[in-house]
Amino acid sequence: MRRILRNKIVGFLKQGMPPRDLALAVAIGLVLGTFPVIGATTLLCIAASIALRLNLPAMQSVNWVASPLQLMLLIPFFDLGGVLFGGSHVAVSLGDLIGMMNTDLLGTIREFLFVTLRAVCAWILVAPIAAALVYALVLPLFSRLHREFVRLRLEPEPVRFDDVQ
């Protein structure tokens, strides 16, 4: 999965996508991919790509890769929301939560509605900081890769004497 994402990012840079735009798309796609409402991340990425005029395939690629991270962060966001708003600790594991959703999706949504709303508020507090950190980490990498691609494209092709007639 990591190799697929790396190849996509290299492809976007080779196509001429500016490193700043790609870094912003990756940062926002990753952060939106951790939104604590399962099934909402694709719509959020579409809306963000339209509003910010960012590359939707880049954002969706990162969003797709962030799916396991979203699941891993559900319970911590539930707990952080409880700390922020005085709610109790959520005494459910991720496996139990998935099992509950498979058994009774609407009942699980009703039971976890306020917990999820508190988790969304916690995510709103964490998201800008996380996006800024991801952007700051990936921009130098993408800039270096971009410079390398530009350098390689600008060098003239060597002339082979057997091609000259």
N, C-alpha and C positions, 0 to 999 in steps of 0.2 A: 504494500500500500504506500509506503514511504517513497519507494522508487517511482511509482506511478505519479505521485504528486511532484516529485523532483523533476521528472521528465516533462510534466505539464508546465511547470514554472519556467524551465529552460526554454520550452517551446514558445511561451508568451514573450520571453525576452528576445528570442531569435526573430520573432515576428515584428519586433520593434516597439513593444509595449514599454513605456518609460518606467524605470525602476521605482520612482516615487508612486506612480499609479499602481504598479503591481504590489508594492509593499503595503499600500493602503488597502487594496483589495484583499490581500492575504490577512492583514491584521483584523479588518472588519469581518471578513468571512469566518475567521477562527473564533472571534468573540461572539458573533451572532450564532455560530454553530454550537455554543455552549448555553444558549438561552434555555432556561429550565422548564420549557413547555415542549414536550415531544410533539413533533409534527409542525411546529411553527417556524423552524429555522429557514426552510426553503422560501417561504413567503417573505420573511424578514430580509433575506439576501436579495430577493428580487426588488423589493421596495428600496433597499439601500443602494443597489446598483443603479436604479433609475434616478433616485434623488441625488446621488453623488457622482453620477456619470462614470461609474466604474465598470470594469469588465466582469460581466455576470458569469461567464464560464470559469474565470479564475476564482471568483468568490464561491461558486457552487462546488468547485473541486476541493477547496479548503474546507468548506462546510461539510462535505461528504466525509472527508478524513477526520473531522472533529466529532463525528457521531459517537465513537466510544468515549471521548472526553466528556461529551454532554451527559452520557449516562453515569460516568464516574462522579461528575460534579452535582448531580441531582440532590443527593442526600446532604452534602455539605452546604448547598444553597438553601435547602429546607432548614437546616440547623442554623445557618447564619440569619435567615429571615426570622426564625424563632428568637434568636438572641436580640435582634434589632427591635422586634415588636412584642417581646415578652411572652411569646408562645412557648409551648413545651417542646422538649426534644422529640424528634420524630423517631419513634421506636419501630422502625421498619428497615429492612435491608433492601438493597436494590433488587435482589432476586425475588423477595417477597412482593415488592411493588410491581414488578413485571408480571408475576403470577396473578396478582390481584387484577391487573389490567386485562390479562388474558381471560380471566374468569368472568369479571363483571366490570367492563370498561366504564359505563355510566355511573355505577355505584362508586368506583374508585375516584372518578372525577369529582363526584359530589363530596366524598369523604376528604379529598385532598385539595379542594378548591381554595380555601383560605391559606393553607400551607403553601400552595403553589403561588398565590398572589404575594405572600411574604417573600418567597424565594425570588420572584421576579423583581421585587424591590431591592433585595440584596444584590441581585445580578446587575441592576441599574447602577448601583454604587460601585461595583467592582469593574464593570465592563470598560469604562473610559480609561481606567488605569491600565488594565490588561491590554487594551488596544494600543495605547501609547507605548507600552513596553515591547509588544510584539513588533510594532512598526519600527521602533528604534533598533531592535535586534536584526530584523531582516533587511532593512534598507541598505546598510553597508555591504551585505552579502550580494544583494541584487545589483547594486551599483558596480561592484567589482566584476561580477559576471557579465554585466552589460558592456563595461569597458573592454573586457576580454573579447567579446563577440565583435564589437566595433573594430578593435585592433586586427582581429583575424580577417575581417571582411575588407579592410582597407589595404592590406598588404597585397601587392600585385602577385598574380600567379607566376610561378617561375616558367621561363620559356625553355622548352625541351628542344634540343637541336634536331631530334629525329622528326619533329612535327613541321619544321621549316623546310619548304621545298624550293 
